[in-house]
Amino acid sequence: MEPPSPSAAAAAPTTCNRKKRKSVATTTHKDAKRLKTVQGGEETPECGRSSRSPRISVLLSHLQQPITLNELTELLHYAALGRTGGIKQPSWCRLLHQKRIKAVNVVIVEGLTQSHFYKHYLTLQHLRTNYTTRVTFNPTTSDLASGIFSSEVPKSEALRQSQSSQIHKALRSHPVITKFGTHMRGLTAYVLPQEEMIKRHFPVKGMPGFEEFVCTDSVDCVTDSSPLYGLDCEMCLTEKGYELTRVSVVDSDGSCVLDELVKPQNRILDYLTRFSGITAAMLRSITTTLRDVQVKLKTLLPSDAVLVGHSLNNDLMALKLIHQHVIDTSLLYRREFGQRFKLKVLTETVLKRKIQTEEKKGHNPIEDALAALELAQYFIKTGPRQVVELHLEELWGYTLVEEPDCAPTPSHRFADILQTLGRSVAFLGKRSDVKLDVSNQMWHNSDKEVLASFRRQTKCPFLSVLQFSSSSDYLKRCIPAEEQQYQRVCANLRDMCVVFAGPFPAGFSEREVRQLFRCCGAVRKIKMLNSAVRVHAEVEFELLEGAVLAIKTLNGLKMQGQSIKVQRPVYESMLDLDLTLDALMGDSLNASHLYAVKLNPSMADCIHISAKVNGHTLDAKGSTTINGTRLQHTATKSKLSEETVRDTFAHFGTVERVVLPAKPGKHARHAHIKFESSEGKHVALTSPEHLQKESYLVCPSLTPPHLPSWAAMTTRVTTVDPDEERSHMHISSQDQEMDLMMRKLDRRLRKLFRSLPDGTLSVVVLLGRTSAHGHIPGLCLMEVKQTT
């Protein structure tokens, strides 16, 4: 029986003439090019990180393009096999110094979306601070683990030769072949010799500690025709340790010849029902003792009987029985480094039937004894070489296909290749049909158990995939409220881009509101709020920065002699918005990024003078009157180009790149600027007078660069019930439960990350969701763990 981290010093901007600035801009542009990696990467080494350390970055051209399983496996293949394995750099990202990657760890978090991450951004402190690369993930399959393990690695001659060599070597040095050779032999070849029984902790006559054990009447030698008997026992935990509660024996034909419940001698502390199936009720009327069972076994077993079991030493210790001739199936189907297959794994793989299933309450010792017997009979009849070749892929992770020239053809499945090259793979999560040999799977019922099991391993697998299901289980329990819960998440994220403005002059139209507020950023939607007396508007921006600039620059603007107020919505669910925005501002992804809007001259004068001059007004025709001077702010349009942006902002520091998002056929109105360091960003933010002269509004970047629009995450997939339309303004008990669950998830992911070896590529995938209305994107976070 088997044993049950931005701050930079402020630097005053230097003054320089136009000619000098152009020279600086040209120089910095060249510097920026040099900063890019040889193959198109865009990230420079982080402070404190060795230039030779592995690091990952997403190519600028792919930064805002969602990835799928195909792109993810591109990265995993390259990380694991590299150029020496004939694998090219991924098409969408760059992994530098791949040869220094020591392991690959993927965590799949089911049920959560990209929207959940940013809704609970403050709570997920580990994920937002320790993973410096993020990209949107589209859930094209619900079985991501299988997709990873069974993904086809591109064929290459270098990889083929390496695999073939490893397969031949593996066959020659296979633990089964090394122990038993390649020829078919009788059962006596597999009976454990006494010295190995002692080494494997079997009870042996004459050895200390076994003086009170009962010996069976065995002959000195057995033959290849000696009868096999399958044996299995169940135990419970008593005051004195583990004691026998049930014993089952089957003969060579598979017939049950003994099945007895046994009353332990000492007080029972734990019936171990989950494993043994034994309950208090089952033993209440039992009077059979250990001694009784020993006598029955001595009478039952012929003198030349060979006992067969799986980890049989445990059963004989429970029986306090010494038997001279034994075959242990856990030692027949041998693994590397002394590891053993579980009985259920061998039975399912070799005998093609399932035992010890979740539906059954505990193990069935008759079933287990029969499985061990049949495994031994199969091994003896088939022979060690055939056993290895027939089950090489399923049990030991290699693929062997015999071609006409008898040369082995390697598999191109990712997991098979790694195992062929001697690199371990593992899956930890709930039991499912993952396309990986079951011997490399560890099934657990909770995220807590998955984490604990992974951390218990003495050596981290080269490729490990962990599946966290608690979030998904919780959301499923919310059905039919699951969809409503997601809509609340979207509504909360949307409110972060919303401002309320007014009062406006009577008759002020939606078009005029849009013309006014688009100076701060792209406006997604406007809802006019007309009361009996005054006109207000709810303005929703595409980006968080638009709302921030609107409050900063338009609040207090006078229109026809009356000031308008621009403010955030005041909801219970928005009370921590300032903390969230501060955290987004300090996000490592935004550390050196700046958001800028180019104003047309009239609007720039109106906004910038508003802070100094009283009595300026904006009429309903869309023109500005300041001290009697009329300025048409809609007559000219501000145009942005990468050259003009670089020319302006290179004054503050080296500009690494400029992104000008614009809809097809339209001019860009705002820019995302990335400096070489956060100091350039800081200098720009503390130089308002210079930027005012150039008609720019700026603020720190808030929207993570992988998102083309913050509002894109808030798109509703269903029509919301009017009665539920405003429910997101309050914090519900479900919101609190969800936040607590997110906190636990983040804590577990932090513990997992800390347990990974340095040089591990760590990938966390929030899987996203697929509903009747389409795919809801997830999020992929990536980092190479470095020495801390």
Secondary structure, DSSP 8 states (H G I E B T S, - for coil): -----------------HHHHHHHHHHHHHHHHHHS-TTS------TTS-TTS-EEEE-GGGTTS-B-HHHHHHHHHHHHHTGGGT----SSEEEETGGG--EEEEEEETT--HHHHHHTTTT-HHHHHH--EEEEE----S-HHHHHHT-B----HHHHHHHHHHHHHHHHT-HHHHHH-SS---GGGGS--HHHHHHTT---TTSTT-TT-EE----S---TTS-EEEEEEEEEEETTEEEEEEEEEE-TTS-EEEEEE---SS-EEE--HHHH---HHHHTT----HHHHHHHHHHHS-TT-EEEESSHHHHHHHHTEE-S-EEEHHHHSB-GGG-B--HHHHHHHHS----S-TTSSS--HHHHHHHHHHHHHHHHHH-HHHHHHHTHHHHHS----B-TT--B----BHHHHHHHTT--EEEEES----SS-GGGEEE-SSHHHHHHHHHH-SS--SEEEEEE-HHHHHHHHTTTSHHHHHHHHHHHHHHTTEEEEEEE-TT--HHHHHHHHTTSS-EEEEEEEE-SS-EEEEEEESSHHHHHHHHHHHTT-EETTEE-EEE----GGGTTHHHHHHHHHT-GGGTTEEEEEE--HHHHHHHHHHTT-SS-EE-TTSEEEETTEEEETTSS-----HHHHHHHHTTTS-EEEEE----TTS---EEEEEESSHHHHHHHHT-HHHHHHTTEEEEE--S-TT-S-SGGGG--SS---GGGTTGGGS--HHHHHHHHHHHHHHHHHHHHHHHS-TTEEEEEEE--EEETTEEE-EEEEEEE----
